[in-house]
Amino acid sequence: MGRTNKPRAGSLQFWPRKRAKRIYPRVRSHANVKISGFAGYKVGMTHIIMIDNREHSQTKGQKISSPVTILECPPLKPLSLRFYKKTVYGLRAITEIFAKNLNKELARKINLPKESKKEVPKEYDEIRLLVYTQPNMTGLAKKKPEIFELYLDMPLEEAQKMLEKDLKVAEIFKPGQYVDAHAVTIGKGLQGPVKRFGIQLKSHKSEKKRRSAGNLGAWTPKKVSHTVPQKGQMGFHTRTDYHKQIIAINSDPTQINSKSGYKHYGVVKNDYVLIRGSTPGPSKRLIRFNFTVRSKHDVEAPEIAYVSK
């Protein structure tokens, strides 16, 4: 006799499988570091030839090919310092101190404050830094910036100085470090259960549908469970890829640009980061990368022998 059961098709880790609320991710976890992370626009992927420096690798010291993702990282501009107080309902924002000389493009996203508070509250538990991106510095046809929050673990005097300067990716990360990549995945629209959950096609002798579930569940209880694979939204979900190694951080775009530019993106104009492997999301989408929350030892960045353009 053959097996009478099998594991279910499709993971129940993420439910409901609906569209993300916004096109760039919200990150609520962080490592205990001075600044939690950075963000950049996904250019695309290419491959490099590098010298393998992994200690226990069979190809140690040899040239190997590796896929990399290119992220263009224009400087982040500070928006405000937000002070939080712990309550029985969690953290509650009590006051906010805005930076000076905010970009006029920021008015496309929020209502700019006419006056900014300068008094630091007497009692607070945490400080966060709100920053916004500068897409007008890239080749993207957009002006509206994205706004998000960075976790800070530093004295108040040092945090106040963060409002006076732009943040650059080379000031926060170094080649060889591991990060977690957060992004909204590529949207695929309405898809059926075969593509969405990976269920098997029914026999050619089955009646009615062939690309659907065999049944919708038991007679009792008299309802359809959420575990039954059905058609619906696929893609455009907030997802995280853990332990992505930074291969290189460079401020010279000529070393990565091709003559015709990158497909669906164009030419890199700012600092860029090479991350080994893939990251969620299509080109042009904002990718946030933070210090990894799981234990992972940083290693020395490998030597790059060739970059495919």
Kinemage of the C-alpha trace (Angstrom):
@kinemage 1
@onewidth
@group {chain A} dominant
@subgroup {mainchain}
@vectorlist {calphas} color= white
{ca met a 1} P 0.000 0.000 0.000
{ca gly a 2} L 1.164 3.493 -0.725
{ca arg a 3} L 1.178 6.333 1.722
{ca thr a 4} L -2.258 7.549 2.705
{ca asn a 5} L -1.126 10.979 3.879
{ca lys a 6} L 1.353 13.690 2.977
{ca pro a 7} L 2.542 16.995 4.434
{ca arg a 8} L 0.340 19.947 3.594
{ca ala a 9} L 1.311 22.060 0.588
{ca gly a 10} L 2.249 25.633 1.402
{ca ser a 11} L 3.425 27.154 4.661
{ca leu a 12} L 1.087 28.542 7.319
{ca gln a 13} L 3.889 30.685 8.732
{ca phe a 14} L 2.485 33.772 7.006
{ca trp a 15} L -1.234 34.391 7.243
{ca pro a 16} L -3.251 36.175 5.973
{ca arg a 17} L -1.446 36.354 2.640
{ca lys a 18} L -2.520 39.862 1.753
{ca arg a 19} L -0.828 42.909 0.273
{ca ala a 20} L 1.563 44.897 2.439
{ca lys a 21} L 0.217 48.192 3.782
{ca arg a 22} L 3.010 50.182 2.159
{ca ile a 23} L 5.674 49.637 -0.471
{ca tyr a 24} L 8.635 49.760 1.945
{ca pro a 25} L 8.927 47.598 5.077
{ca arg a 26} L 8.263 48.295 8.721
{ca val a 27} L 10.979 46.768 10.937
{ca arg a 28} L 10.195 46.182 14.607
{ca ser a 29} L 13.224 44.126 15.680
{ca his a 30} L 16.783 45.311 16.079
{ca ala a 31} L 20.159 44.329 17.491
{ca asn a 32} L 21.758 46.200 20.378
{ca val a 33} L 23.935 48.534 18.311
{ca lys a 34} L 24.463 52.297 18.099
{ca ile a 35} L 22.412 52.655 14.887
{ca ser a 36} L 20.191 49.799 13.757
{ca gly a 37} L 20.712 49.976 10.002
{ca phe a 38} L 20.439 51.737 6.653
{ca ala a 39} L 18.434 51.572 3.418
{ca gly a 40} L 19.087 51.605 -0.313
{ca tyr a 41} L 17.342 51.216 -3.641
{ca lys a 42} L 17.689 47.867 -5.376
{ca val a 43} L 19.527 48.264 -8.681
{ca gly a 44} L 19.575 44.626 -9.734
{ca met a 45} L 21.891 41.622 -9.648
{ca thr a 46} L 25.212 40.727 -11.217
{ca his a 47} L 28.027 38.293 -10.484
{ca ile a 48} L 31.582 38.697 -9.257
{ca ile a 49} L 34.746 36.594 -9.217
{ca met a 50} L 36.244 36.630 -5.726
{ca ile a 51} L 38.898 34.853 -3.683
{ca asp a 52} L 37.193 32.438 -1.294
{ca asn a 53} L 38.372 33.231 2.256
{ca arg a 54} L 36.020 30.985 4.227
{ca glu a 55} L 38.017 29.002 6.763
{ca his a 56} L 36.494 25.549 6.242
{ca ser a 57} L 35.628 25.871 2.552
{ca gln a 58} L 36.920 23.288 0.064
{ca thr a 59} L 37.708 26.130 -2.340
{ca lys a 60} L 39.589 28.299 0.164
{ca gly a 61} L 42.114 30.525 -1.592
{ca gln a 62} L 40.633 29.815 -5.025
{ca lys a 63} L 38.634 32.055 -7.353
{ca ile a 64} L 34.903 31.398 -7.220
{ca ser a 65} L 31.877 33.016 -8.842
{ca ser a 66} L 29.167 34.476 -6.633
{ca pro a 67} L 25.900 36.327 -7.355
{ca val a 68} L 25.523 39.733 -5.702
{ca thr a 69} L 22.743 42.286 -5.322
{ca ile a 70} L 23.542 45.957 -5.953
{ca leu a 71} L 21.919 48.535 -3.651
{ca glu a 72} L 22.320 52.241 -4.374
{ca cys a 73} L 22.544 54.093 -1.067
{ca pro a 74} L 22.258 57.891 -1.250
{ca pro a 75} L 22.752 59.589 2.145
{ca leu a 76} L 19.841 59.500 4.586
{ca lys a 77} L 18.763 62.868 5.933
{ca pro a 78} L 17.639 63.221 9.572
{ca leu a 79} L 14.034 64.244 10.168
{ca ser a 80} L 13.634 64.226 13.943
{ca leu a 81} L 14.501 62.692 17.284
{ca arg a 82} L 11.536 60.960 18.863
{ca phe a 83} L 11.432 60.296 22.612
{ca tyr a 84} L 9.499 57.331 24.004
{ca lys a 85} L 8.171 56.517 27.459
{ca lys a 86} L 7.332 52.986 28.611
{ca thr a 87} L 3.699 52.493 29.650
{ca val a 88} L 1.541 49.500 30.490
{ca tyr a 89} L 0.473 49.515 26.826
{ca gly a 90} L 4.039 49.598 25.459
{ca leu a 91} L 6.195 52.476 24.232
{ca arg a 92} L 4.414 55.814 23.824
{ca ala a 93} L 5.871 58.803 21.941
{ca ile a 94} L 5.941 61.840 24.231
{ca thr a 95} L 7.786 64.485 22.183
{ca glu a 96} L 9.690 65.037 18.965
{ca ile a 97} L 12.538 67.415 18.066
{ca phe a 98} L 12.798 68.180 14.335
{ca ala a 99} L 15.959 68.885 12.377
{ca lys a 100} L 16.604 72.192 10.631
{ca asn a 101} L 16.570 72.852 6.872
{ca leu a 102} L 14.226 70.048 5.849
{ca asn a 103} L 13.964 69.294 2.121
{ca lys a 104} L 10.967 70.807 0.363
{ca glu a 105} L 10.270 67.405 -1.245
{ca leu a 106} L 9.343 66.181 2.236
{ca ala a 107} L 6.084 68.159 1.951
{ca arg a 108} L 4.911 65.539 -0.565
{ca lys a 109} L 4.913 62.968 2.255
{ca ile a 110} L 3.990 64.826 5.474
{ca asn a 111} L 2.846 68.235 6.691
{ca leu a 112} L 6.029 70.070 7.611
{ca pro a 113} L 6.076 71.575 11.130
{ca lys a 114} L 6.018 75.382 11.381
{ca glu a 115} L 7.843 75.363 14.703
{ca ser a 116} L 10.017 72.679 16.256
{ca lys a 117} L 10.252 71.818 19.921
{ca lys a 118} L 13.737 72.120 21.355
{ca glu a 119} L 13.166 71.049 24.948
{ca val a 120} L 14.265 67.540 25.865
{ca pro a 121} L 11.752 65.796 28.171
{ca lys a 122} L 12.873 65.239 31.730
{ca glu a 123} L 11.922 61.559 31.717
{ca tyr a 124} L 12.126 59.199 28.765
{ca asp a 125} L 13.149 55.591 28.176
{ca glu a 126} L 14.211 55.363 24.517
{ca ile a 127} L 15.325 57.627 21.668
{ca arg a 128} L 14.677 56.888 18.009
{ca leu a 129} L 15.929 58.715 14.926
{ca leu a 130} L 13.513 59.377 12.071
{ca val a 131} L 15.209 59.671 8.689
{ca tyr a 132} L 14.064 60.139 5.108
{ca thr a 133} L 15.529 59.055 1.797
{ca gln a 134} L 16.635 61.190 -1.147
{ca pro a 135} L 15.345 59.474 -4.313
{ca asn a 136} L 15.933 62.673 -6.308
{ca met a 137} L 19.691 62.003 -6.035
{ca thr a 138} L 19.264 58.737 -7.953
{ca gly a 139} L 18.125 58.109 -11.499
{ca leu a 140} L 14.632 57.138 -10.325
{ca ala a 141} L 11.687 59.140 -11.608
{ca lys a 142} L 10.346 59.880 -8.140
{ca lys a 143} L 10.647 62.757 -5.698
{ca lys a 144} L 8.561 61.663 -2.715
{ca pro a 145} L 10.900 60.339 0.018
{ca glu a 146} L 10.341 57.360 2.306
{ca ile a 147} L 10.332 57.971 6.066
{ca phe a 148} L 11.300 55.343 8.617
{ca glu a 149} L 12.680 54.987 12.120
{ca leu a 150} L 16.135 53.857 13.253
{ca tyr a 151} L 16.904 52.489 16.707
{ca leu a 152} L 19.595 54.403 18.620
{ca asp a 153} L 21.726 53.258 21.541
{ca met a 154} L 23.863 56.276 22.429
{ca pro a 155} L 23.980 59.203 24.891
{ca leu a 156} L 21.610 62.135 24.376
{ca glu a 157} L 24.379 64.555 23.358
{ca glu a 158} L 25.568 62.198 20.629
{ca ala a 159} L 22.003 61.607 19.449
{ca gln a 160} L 21.374 65.357 19.128
{ca lys a 161} L 24.410 65.652 16.848
{ca met a 162} L 22.766 63.142 14.509
{ca leu a 163} L 20.263 65.864 13.526
{ca glu a 164} L 23.041 68.036 12.127
{ca lys a 165} L 24.519 65.719 9.491
{ca asp a 166} L 23.529 63.249 6.797
{ca leu a 167} L 24.034 59.535 7.352
{ca lys a 168} L 26.264 57.620 4.937
{ca val a 169} L 26.306 53.858 4.617
{ca ala a 170} L 30.102 53.655 5.074
{ca glu a 171} L 29.726 55.264 8.519
{ca ile a 172} L 27.461 52.461 9.748
{ca phe a 173} L 28.540 49.258 7.982
{ca lys a 174} L 31.818 47.702 6.904
{ca pro a 175} L 32.511 45.021 4.261
{ca gly a 176} L 32.307 41.515 5.694
{ca gln a 177} L 29.497 42.237 8.155
{ca tyr a 178} L 26.229 40.303 8.091
{ca val a 179} L 22.858 42.026 7.785
{ca asp a 180} L 19.167 41.161 7.603
{ca ala a 181} L 17.471 42.428 4.428
{ca his a 182} L 13.871 43.646 4.828
{ca ala a 183} L 11.718 44.411 1.784
{ca val a 184} L 8.319 44.025 0.159
{ca thr a 185} L 8.447 41.166 -2.339
{ca ile a 186} L 7.525 41.267 -6.021
{ca gly a 187} L 3.742 41.365 -6.436
{ca lys a 188} L 2.189 38.650 -8.605
{ca gly a 189} L -1.492 39.570 -8.225
{ca leu a 190} L -4.306 37.002 -8.045
{ca gln a 191} L -2.972 33.450 -8.404
{ca gly a 192} L -4.491 30.005 -8.094
{ca pro a 193} L -3.704 27.415 -5.400
{ca val a 194} L -1.321 25.410 -7.637
{ca lys a 195} L 1.092 28.329 -7.989
{ca arg a 196} L 0.262 29.947 -4.642
{ca phe a 197} L 0.610 26.877 -2.402
{ca gly a 198} L 2.183 24.228 -4.632
{ca ile a 199} L -0.647 21.673 -4.512
{ca gln a 200} L -0.674 18.827 -7.039
{ca leu a 201} L -2.685 18.855 -10.219
{ca lys a 202} L -5.646 16.508 -10.008
{ca ser a 203} L -6.017 13.501 -12.300
{ca his a 204} L -7.118 14.043 -15.854
{ca lys a 205} L -10.207 11.995 -14.999
{ca ser a 206} L -11.262 14.320 -12.182
{ca glu a 207} L -14.496 16.198 -12.731
{ca lys a 208} L -14.915 19.954 -12.961
{ca lys a 209} L -11.693 21.697 -11.964
{ca arg a 210} L -8.162 20.338 -12.216
{ca arg a 211} L -6.113 23.184 -10.680
{ca ser a 212} L -7.998 23.373 -7.377
{ca ala a 213} L -7.986 21.648 -3.996
{ca gly a 214} L -9.632 18.217 -3.815
{ca asn a 215} L -12.163 19.428 -1.240
{ca leu a 216} L -12.756 22.415 1.012
{ca gly a 217} L -12.657 20.489 4.283
{ca ala a 218} L -14.850 18.368 6.534
{ca trp a 219} L -18.639 18.423 6.700
{ca thr a 220} L -18.435 19.611 10.294
{ca pro a 221} L -17.595 22.302 11.362
{ca lys a 222} L -19.770 23.989 8.760
{ca lys a 223} L -17.197 26.504 7.568
{ca val a 224} L -14.134 26.642 5.342
{ca ser a 225} L -10.876 26.697 7.308
{ca his a 226} L -8.145 29.212 6.550
{ca thr a 227} L -5.757 26.276 6.100
{ca val a 228} L -7.471 25.192 2.862
{ca pro a 229} L -5.393 26.296 -0.158
{ca gln a 230} L -7.426 28.705 -2.274
{ca lys a 231} L -6.796 31.381 -4.859
{ca gly a 232} L -5.822 34.868 -3.703
{ca gln a 233} L -3.108 37.495 -3.525
{ca met a 234} L 0.439 36.271 -4.106
{ca gly a 235} L 3.466 38.467 -3.587
{ca phe a 236} L 3.807 42.058 -2.364
{ca his a 237} L 4.390 40.798 1.182
{ca thr a 238} L 6.863 42.136 3.741
{ca arg a 239} L 9.635 39.560 4.123
{ca thr a 240} L 13.073 39.282 5.759
{ca asp a 241} L 16.185 37.484 4.504
{ca tyr a 242} L 18.601 36.699 7.338
{ca his a 243} L 22.394 36.632 7.280
{ca lys a 244} L 23.289 38.448 4.080
{ca gln a 245} L 26.987 39.286 3.849
{ca ile a 246} L 28.153 42.700 2.681
{ca ile a 247} L 30.825 42.045 0.057
{ca ala a 248} L 31.782 45.647 -0.730
{ca ile a 249} L 30.879 49.276 -0.007
{ca asn a 250} L 32.094 51.731 -2.634
{ca ser a 251} L 31.632 55.404 -3.500
{ca asp a 252} L 32.879 55.132 -7.107
{ca pro a 253} L 29.927 54.168 -9.368
{ca thr a 254} L 32.174 53.843 -12.434
{ca gln a 255} L 33.432 50.509 -11.092
{ca ile a 256} L 29.940 48.997 -11.236
{ca asn a 257} L 28.137 50.868 -14.053
{ca ser a 258} L 27.830 49.446 -17.540
{ca lys a 259} L 27.593 51.614 -20.650
{ca ser a 260} L 23.870 51.067 -21.055
{ca gly a 261} L 22.995 51.049 -17.350
{ca tyr a 262} L 21.044 48.381 -15.508
{ca lys a 263} L 17.798 47.022 -16.878
{ca his a 264} L 14.689 48.682 -15.390
{ca tyr a 265} L 16.883 50.948 -13.262
{ca gly a 266} L 19.509 52.965 -15.107
{ca val a 267} L 22.859 54.231 -13.885
{ca val a 268} L 24.162 54.210 -10.304
{ca lys a 269} L 25.069 57.741 -9.167
{ca asn a 270} L 25.780 57.398 -5.428
{ca asp a 271} L 27.454 55.114 -2.910
{ca tyr a 272} L 26.523 51.489 -3.448
{ca val a 273} L 26.622 48.224 -1.518
{ca leu a 274} L 27.202 44.711 -2.865
{ca ile a 275} L 25.319 42.062 -0.881
{ca arg a 276} L 26.051 38.411 -1.534
{ca gly a 277} L 23.057 36.525 -2.879
{ca ser a 278} L 19.573 37.820 -3.535
{ca thr a 279} L 17.262 40.137 -1.607
{ca pro a 280} L 13.457 40.394 -1.717
{ca gly a 281} L 11.742 42.835 -4.033
{ca pro a 282} L 12.132 44.092 -7.614
{ca ser a 283} L 14.518 46.741 -8.892
{ca lys a 284} L 13.824 50.357 -7.804
{ca arg a 285} L 12.301 49.177 -4.504
{ca leu a 286} L 13.661 50.371 -1.154
{ca ile a 287} L 15.523 47.642 0.747
{ca arg a 288} L 16.212 48.145 4.447
{ca phe a 289} L 19.178 46.247 5.876
{ca asn a 290} L 19.885 46.106 9.601
{ca phe a 291} L 22.532 44.469 11.754
{ca thr a 292} L 21.535 40.818 12.055
{ca val a 293} L 19.458 39.957 15.118
{ca arg a 294} L 20.731 36.361 15.188
{ca ser a 295} L 24.251 35.559 16.300
{ca lys a 296} L 26.649 35.591 13.370
{ca his a 297} L 30.355 36.369 13.525
{ca asp a 298} L 31.579 39.004 11.106
{ca val a 299} L 34.416 37.884 8.856
{ca glu a 300} L 36.900 39.638 6.643
{ca ala a 301} L 35.428 40.650 3.306
{ca pro a 302} L 36.693 38.558 0.370
{ca glu a 303} L 38.967 40.047 -2.267
{ca ile a 304} L 37.101 40.865 -5.481
{ca ala a 305} L 38.953 39.930 -8.667
{ca tyr a 306} L 36.293 40.825 -11.243
{ca val a 307} L 32.841 42.448 -11.387
{ca ser a 308} L 30.521 41.656 -14.289
{ca lys a 309} L 29.033 44.788 -15.879
